[in-house]
Amino acid sequence: MDFNFTEEQIMIQQSARDYAQRELIKDVLERDAKAEYPAHHVKALAELGFLGMLVSTEWDGGGMDTVSYVLAMEEISKVDSSVSVIMSVNNSLVCYGIESFGTTEQKEKWLRPLARGEQIGAFLLSEPEAGSDATSQRTLATDMGDHYLVNGTKNWITNANSAETYLLIAQTHPEKGHKGINVLLVDRHAPGISLGPHEDKMGMRSSDTHSVMFTDVKVPKGNRIGEDGFGFKFAMKTLEGGRIGIAAQALGIAQGAYERSVQYAKDRKAFGTQIINHQAIGFKLAEMRIRIEAARYFCLKAAWLKDQHLPYGIASAMAKYYAAETAMYVTTEAVQIHGGYGYVKEYHVERLMREAKLTQIYEGTSEIQQIIISRDIMAE
């Protein structure tokens, strides 16, 4: 196995690092405190080509590989996961879903502006009664002949207010269970769509998260992706790739906390020496580094498999599980290493710890990843 990155991959990694360390860092604490949407950063990422980096050039995307995407996600997430989650949803879920399963007409209308970063998208799956149990969709897309009439509520939707395009997962045939679910392309500004208040979250506070309510929303039949009843398979396949993005985000959070901890341990003195010289601190840093390296290999393996068009679902579940658990472990230890300074916002590690927690929850909880992996073991 070749562990060397290509020149293009290194260039993409450096570009993401430069932007994160030069620009994102300037206002990340202020945006976190105010839960302020990072509009100018999203625009800048679009100009850098990061919002459609996985889309083929045929559809005006960057045509980059998944390894490059992992490297960019890590660098952005070291500084601000509110921004990287916007990038992840647009790339891994929305653009991927349309490009992989949409018709030529759908790609022409919906994918091109998303790939160029002129618009961003949102993926609407979770509901008040359908989180980990994605089969229990209550949002109804009633078949009216030439269109669907949508009614229901979606929860925890990233990019809900800023998106122009919704990828909506809804139930059309309740009697068929998960085989009756469809996926629809929906104009966010269609009559009958309303939003709940901006969610006051623990972490990733400046990302745009709302509940979305549908009241008799008319969606043309031509906006359905795939055959009737394809929606659940669409969601599961799309989430396989989405997990790679969130795994890379968790990796970046962990790496960012680790780097800050190393620097602090070299600067801070106690009992006559830098605290990095104390075994209690040195061993913590060693364990953090080991887990981060292991998480990085999980992420890169899943990305490589996807790029080689090989099965990657289990690898992405492993990457998402291990990277999320690592992020939580590393950020908690980072706060401990910083002591009292770690408990205040100025040193960033308490924010990184809050951001790490969400990686264990969204796009499939850690427990769901364990279910996926254990079922694969049983099937062997």
N, C-alpha and C positions, 0 to 999 in steps of 0.2 A: 504493500500500500504506500502511495506517495503522500507524504505529509506536507509537501511544499505547496504553497499557494502560487497561482499564476500571477503574472504582472498585473493583469486586469483586476484580479481579486484583491491584490494588495492596494492598488490604486483606489478601488471602491472603499476598502476598509479605511484608508487614510483620509479620504474625502469625508466619510462619516465622522471619523474621529476629530478632524479639524473643525467641522461645523459644531459638533457637540461641545468640544472643549473651548471653542472661541465664542459661540453665540448662545447656545442653550443654557450654559452655566450662568450667564449674566442675569437672567430673570427667573430661574427655576424656583427659587425659594419664594419670591413674590407671587408667582402664579399659583404655586401650591397653597399659599396662605389665602389667596383670594378666590381660589378655584376658577381661575381665568383661562379661557380657551386660548391656545397658542396660535392664533390665526396667522401671524406673520411667519412663524416657524413652519407651519404647514405649507405656506406659499413657497418658502425657500426650499423645502424638501422636494416640492413639485418641480422647481427649477433645476434641482440637482438630479432629477429623474428617479427619486427614491419611492415615489408613490405608485409607480407602475413598473418597477424594475424587473419583475418576473414575467411581464407580458411580452409576447413576441413583438419584434419590430414591425411585423405585418399589420399589427393593430396599434401602432404608435407607442409601444412600450419600450423598455430598455433592453429586452432580450437577454437579461443576465441570468446566471444560474443560481440555484438555491444556496450553494456555499457562499456566494457573494452576499446574498440576502442575509444569511446568518451572521456574517462578519459585520455588515452594516447595522443590523438590529442590535448586536452586542454593543457596538460603540455608542449608538444613540441612547441605549438603555443604561449605560454606565452613568449618564448624567440625568436623563429625564424619560421615564417610562410613560408619562402622559402623552408625549409626542410619539414614542415608538409604538404605542398601541394603536394610534391612528394609522400609522404606516403599516402595521401588521394587518389590521382589519381590511384595509383597502387592497393590499397585495394578496394575502394568504386566503382570504375568504371571498371577497366580492369579485375582484378581477379574476382570480383563479376559477371561481365557479362559473362565471360567464364565458371565459375563454375555453374552458374544458368541455362545457356541456351546452352552451348556447348556440343558436343558429347564426348563420352569417348575418342576417338582418339584425338580430339582437346585438351581435358584436359591433356592427357598424354604428348602431344608434346609441348603445349604452356603454360598451367597453372602451371605445376610442377616447372619449373625454375623461374617463376614469384613468386610463393608462397614461394620458398626458398630464394628469394632475390638475386638469381644469375643473374637475369635480371630484368629490370623494363619495364613497359608498358606505352603507351600513348593512349588517347581517342580522336579521330579525328571527331568532330562534327561541330564546328563553321566554317563558311566561310565568305568571304568578303560581301556576300549578304544574309547570313543565320546565324544571331546571335540568338536573341530571337525567331525569326521565323524559327524554326528548320525544318519546312516542306519544305522550299525553297532550297533544296539541288541542287547545280549546278555541283558538282563533279559527273562525270558519270562513272558507272561500266558497260560497254557494254558487253552483254552476247555473248561470242564467241564459245559457245558449251561446251567445257570442261574447259574453263577458262573465267575470266572477264578481260577486258582491261580498266584500270582506267586512267582517265584524269581529272584534276581539281586542285583546291587550297584549303587548309585548313588554317585557321587563329588561332592565340592565343593558340598554342598547347603546353601544359606543358609536359615536358620530351621529346620534339620532337627530340633532338639530342642524348640524353642519352639512350633513349628506344631501346630495341631490337624488341619489338612487338607493332604493331599499331592495334588498334581496329578502323576500318574505317567505317564511315557511308556515304553511297553513293547512288545516284539515278540510278536505272537500267531501270525503265519504267516511263519516264517523264509523259506520258499520264495518268498514274494512280495516280499522285500526291504523297501524303505521303504513299500510299499503294504500291508504286513501289520502296520503299527504302530498301536497304539491308545493312547488317553489315558483314564486311570481316576482317579476320585475315591476316595481311600483315607483311612480314619481312621488317623491317625498311631499310635494306641494299639491297633491291630488285632493279634491274636496272630500271632507270627512275625516282627515287625519289631524289628530291633535296630540300634543306632548304634555307629559307631566312635568313637574319642576325638575331642575337640574339636581341630580342626586348628590347629597352631601357625603362624599365617600371618605373612607379612612386614608386611602392612598390614591395615586394617579388622579389627583383632584382636579387638574386642569383639563383632563380629557372630557369630552362632551357625552354625558351619560344621562339618559332619560327613559321613562316609560313612554310607549307609543300606543295611542288608542285609535282604533279604526271603527268608524261608524258609517255603514253603507257605502264603503269606498268601492267605486267601479274600476275594475282592472280588466283590460281587453284580454281575450283568450290568447292573442298573439304574444302576450307577455309571459306566458308560462314557459318555463325551461324544461325540456324533456317531455316524455309521454305522461299521460294522466297517471298519477300515483308514484311518480319518480322522486318526489320531494324528500322523503326520508333518506333514500340512498344518496341523493345529492348532498344533504346536510352531513351525513357521516363521512362521505368521501372528501368533502371540502374541509371538514374539521381535521382529518388526518394531516393535511398540509398545514392547517392553521396551528396545530400543536408545535410544529417546528419553529414557527415564528415566536410563539409564547415561550418555548424552551430557550430560544436565543435571547429573548427579553430577560428571562430569569437569570441566564448566564451573565448578561451584562450588568444586571443589578448586583449580583454577587461579586463580579470582578470590580465594579466601581467601589463597593464597600471595602473589599480587600485592599485595593490600592490606597484608599484613604487611611485604612488601618495601618498599613506598612509605613506610610509617611508619618503618621502620628506617633507610632512606636519608635521611630528614629529621632523624632524631635522632642518627645516628652521624656523628662528625666525623673527618676525616683530612686531613693536610696543610693544616690551618688553616681548613677549611670543611666543611659538610655533604657527605657523599659523593654525594648526589643531584646536586650541582653538578659532579661529575666526569663527563665525557662517557662514560667507560667504563660507569658505572652508569646514567646517564641514558638511554643508548641501549638498554641491556638492558631497562629499564622500559618504554621506548617500544615495543620489539618485543613484550614480554609483553602490553601493552595491546592492540596491534593484533591479535595472534592470539586473545586472549580475545574481543574484539568480533566477530571473524569467526566464532568458535565459537558465540557467542551467537546470531548470525543464523541459522546452520545449525540450531541447536536450535529456535528459534522458528518457522522455516519448516516444519520437520517437524511440529511441534506444530500449527501453523495448518492445514496440509494435512489432518492427522488430524481436526481439529475440523470442517473443511469437508466431511468424508467424501469426500475426494479421495485418489488413490493416494499413499502416503507411504513406501513401502518403501525406495526408493532415497534419498530425502531423509533417512530415519532412519539408513541406513547411512553416508551422508556425514557426518551430524551426529555419529554415534558415533565414526567414524574420526577426524575432525578434532578433536573435543573431547578425545578420549583422547590423541592426539598432542600437543595443546596443553597438556594437564595435565602430561604428562611433561616437556615442554620448560620450562614456566613454573616448576614446582616445583624442577627442577634448577637453573635460574638463580636462583631464590629462595634456595636454599642457598648458592650462590656469592656472592650479594650480602651475605648475612649473615656470610660468612666462617666463622671458627671457631664463632661463635654458632649458625650454621645447622646445625652438625654435632652439636649437643646437643639434647636433647628439649625443653628449656624453651621454646624459641622456636617450636615447632610445625612449622616448615617441613620438617624432616626427616621428620616423621610424614606430612605432606601428600604428600611425594615418594613415600613407601612406599605410600600409598593410591592415588596416581595410577597406579602401575604396573599395578594390577589392572584398571583401566579399559581398558587395551590388550589384556586377555586374556579377561575373562569376557563372557558373552552375545554371543559372536562376536569373535574376535581382530581386531586391525587388519588382518591379512592376509585374513581371511575377508570383511571389509567391502570390501576392494579387489577381491576376486573377485566379489562381488555387483555392485559398480559396473561393473567391466570387462565382465561378462556383459551388463549392460544396454546398455553402449556397443555391443557386438557385435550386439545385437538391434535396434538402432535402424535 
